[in-house]
Amino acid sequence: MKYLLLVYATPDAWEPEERKVALGESVDLCHTLHSRNQYCSAAPLEPVETAVSVRVREGEALVTDGPFAETTEHLGGYFLVDVDSIDAAVEIAKQIPGARRGTVEVRPLVEVPNLPVGK
């Protein structure tokens, strides 16, 4: 089963040099997961200042700057893993450097039949 591990933190959680080290640790974790055939995808996100939110109501689209949620922690990146259980996904989440400064939310994906295969 696939799980999305969403990494949240405050924008100032990491000093620039610490962020570089954490990124390197995350890359190493991705390689470890790949060697176990558990890795699907992972990526950090650009800062929330680059985000837009889209809402469609009654056929009208409203595009606003920034993320949807008003919160102190922002979505900073994700890992997509394929493991046997939520417990296994939680064990991986514990290894993500972002868990040391923020929160990693673990969510199972819904398997939808007949979706096209992505790139």
C-alpha contacts under 8 A as a table, 3 or more apart, distances in Angstrom:
res1	aa1	res2	aa2	distance
1	M	82	D	5.39
1	M	83	V	5.58
1	M	84	D	5.86
1	M	85	S	7.00
1	M	108	P	7.40
1	M	109	L	7.61
2	K	80	L	6.87
2	K	81	V	5.52
2	K	82	D	4.24
2	K	83	V	6.30
2	K	108	P	6.05
2	K	109	L	5.68
3	Y	80	L	5.84
3	Y	81	V	5.43
3	Y	82	D	6.34
3	Y	83	V	7.53
3	Y	86	I	7.59
3	Y	89	A	6.66
3	Y	106	V	6.56
3	Y	107	R	5.44
3	Y	108	P	4.30
3	Y	109	L	5.58
4	L	78	Y	6.82
4	L	79	F	5.94
4	L	80	L	4.69
4	L	81	V	6.60
4	L	105	E	7.89
4	L	106	V	5.89
4	L	107	R	5.21
4	L	108	P	6.23
4	L	109	L	6.74
5	L	78	Y	5.45
5	L	79	F	5.03
5	L	80	L	6.23
5	L	81	V	7.79
5	L	89	A	7.82
5	L	93	A	6.65
5	L	104	V	6.06
5	L	105	E	5.52
5	L	106	V	4.66
5	L	107	R	6.45
6	L	75	L	6.82
6	L	76	G	7.77
6	L	77	G	6.21
6	L	78	Y	4.64
6	L	79	F	6.75
6	L	104	V	5.31
6	L	105	E	4.95
6	L	106	V	6.51
6	L	107	R	7.95
7	V	75	L	5.83
7	V	76	G	5.60
7	V	77	G	5.25
7	V	78	Y	5.66
7	V	98	G	6.16
7	V	99	A	7.26
7	V	102	G	7.29
7	V	103	T	5.93
7	V	104	V	4.51
7	V	105	E	6.54
8	Y	73	E	5.66
8	Y	74	H	5.17
8	Y	75	L	4.50
8	Y	76	G	5.48
8	Y	77	G	7.37
8	Y	98	G	7.28
8	Y	102	G	5.52
8	Y	103	T	5.08
8	Y	104	V	6.11
8	Y	105	E	7.78
9	A	13	A	6.29
9	A	72	T	7.88
9	A	73	E	4.61
9	A	74	H	5.55
9	A	75	L	6.87
9	A	76	G	6.76
9	A	98	G	7.19
9	A	101	R	6.47
9	A	102	G	4.22
9	A	103	T	6.36
10	T	13	A	5.29
10	T	72	T	5.83
10	T	73	E	4.35
10	T	74	H	6.02
10	T	102	G	7.06
11	P	14	W	7.66
11	P	47	P	7.89
11	P	73	E	7.21
11	P	74	H	7.07
12	D	15	E	7.11
13	A	101	R	6.05
13	A	102	G	7.52
14	W	17	E	7.96
14	W	18	E	5.76
14	W	19	R	5.47
14	W	101	R	7.69
15	E	18	E	5.17
15	E	19	R	6.08
16	P	19	R	5.08
16	P	20	K	6.48
17	E	20	K	5.17
17	E	21	V	6.50
18	E	21	V	5.12
18	E	22	A	6.15
19	R	22	A	5.03
19	R	23	L	6.06
20	K	23	L	5.09
20	K	24	G	6.30
21	V	24	G	5.12
21	V	25	E	6.29
22	A	25	E	4.96
22	A	26	S	6.11
22	A	97	P	5.64
22	A	98	G	7.54
23	L	26	S	4.96
23	L	27	V	6.22
23	L	97	P	7.98
24	G	27	V	5.09
24	G	28	D	6.26
25	E	28	D	5.03
25	E	29	L	6.19
25	E	96	I	7.97
25	E	97	P	6.88
26	S	29	L	4.98
26	S	30	C	6.23
26	S	96	I	6.38
26	S	97	P	6.61
27	V	30	C	5.03
27	V	31	H	6.40
28	D	31	H	5.14
28	D	32	T	6.31
29	L	32	T	5.00
29	L	33	L	6.13
29	L	95	Q	7.62
29	L	96	I	7.52
30	C	33	L	5.07
30	C	34	H	6.03
30	C	39	Y	6.45
30	C	42	A	7.50
31	H	34	H	4.94
31	H	35	S	6.21
31	H	39	Y	7.95
32	T	35	S	5.17
32	T	36	R	6.55
33	L	36	R	5.09
33	L	37	N	6.25
33	L	38	Q	5.05
33	L	39	Y	4.96
34	H	37	N	4.90
34	H	38	Q	5.71
34	H	39	Y	4.67
34	H	40	C	7.83
35	S	38	Q	7.64
36	R	39	Y	7.64
37	N	82	D	7.80
38	Q	81	V	5.38
38	Q	82	D	4.81
38	Q	83	V	5.91
39	Y	80	L	6.71
39	Y	81	V	4.94
39	Y	82	D	6.40
40	C	79	F	7.73
40	C	80	L	5.27
40	C	81	V	5.26
40	C	82	D	6.66
41	S	79	F	5.85
41	S	80	L	4.99
41	S	81	V	7.05
42	A	77	G	7.42
42	A	78	Y	5.39
42	A	79	F	4.17
42	A	80	L	5.97
43	A	77	G	5.54
43	A	78	Y	5.71
43	A	79	F	6.80
44	P	76	G	5.78
44	P	77	G	3.92
44	P	78	Y	6.46
45	L	75	L	7.60
45	L	76	G	5.16
45	L	77	G	4.97
46	E	50	T	6.55
46	E	51	A	8.00
46	E	76	G	7.39
47	P	50	T	5.81
47	P	51	A	7.43
47	P	76	G	7.41
48	V	51	A	5.16
48	V	66	G	5.85
48	V	67	P	6.25
48	V	74	H	7.19
49	E	65	D	7.52
49	E	66	G	5.74
50	T	65	D	7.80
50	T	66	G	6.82
51	A	65	D	6.20
51	A	66	G	4.66
51	A	67	P	5.77
52	V	63	V	6.57
52	V	64	T	5.51
52	V	65	D	4.42
52	V	66	G	4.78
52	V	67	P	6.07
53	S	63	V	5.62
53	S	64	T	5.29
53	S	65	D	6.33
53	S	66	G	6.31
53	S	67	P	5.82
53	S	68	F	5.81
54	V	61	A	6.76
54	V	62	L	5.74
54	V	63	V	4.59
54	V	64	T	6.64
55	R	61	A	5.63
55	R	62	L	5.18
55	R	63	V	6.53
56	V	59	G	6.00
56	V	60	E	5.30
56	V	61	A	4.28
56	V	62	L	6.18
57	R	60	E	5.30
57	R	61	A	6.54
57	R	62	L	7.96
67	P	70	E	7.62
71	T	74	H	6.91
73	E	102	G	7.55
81	V	89	A	7.33
83	V	86	I	7.77
83	V	88	A	6.28
83	V	89	A	6.53
84	D	88	A	6.66
85	S	88	A	5.25
85	S	89	A	6.52
86	I	89	A	4.88
86	I	90	V	6.07
86	I	106	V	7.76
86	I	108	P	7.52
87	D	90	V	5.02
87	D	91	E	6.29
88	A	91	E	5.10
88	A	92	I	6.50
89	A	92	I	5.14
89	A	93	A	6.20
89	A	106	V	7.00
90	V	93	A	4.86
90	V	94	K	6.26
90	V	106	V	6.78
91	E	94	K	5.25
91	E	95	Q	6.92
92	I	95	Q	5.27
92	I	96	I	6.83
93	A	96	I	5.31
93	A	99	A	7.13
93	A	104	V	6.23
93	A	106	V	7.39
94	K	99	A	6.42
95	Q	99	A	7.48
96	I	99	A	5.67
96	I	100	R	7.77
96	I	104	V	7.94
97	P	100	R	5.65
97	P	101	R	7.60
98	G	101	R	5.49
98	G	102	G	5.68
98	G	103	T	6.83
98	G	104	V	7.11
99	A	102	G	5.12
99	A	103	T	5.07
99	A	104	V	5.62
100	R	103	T	7.75
112	V	115	L	6.48
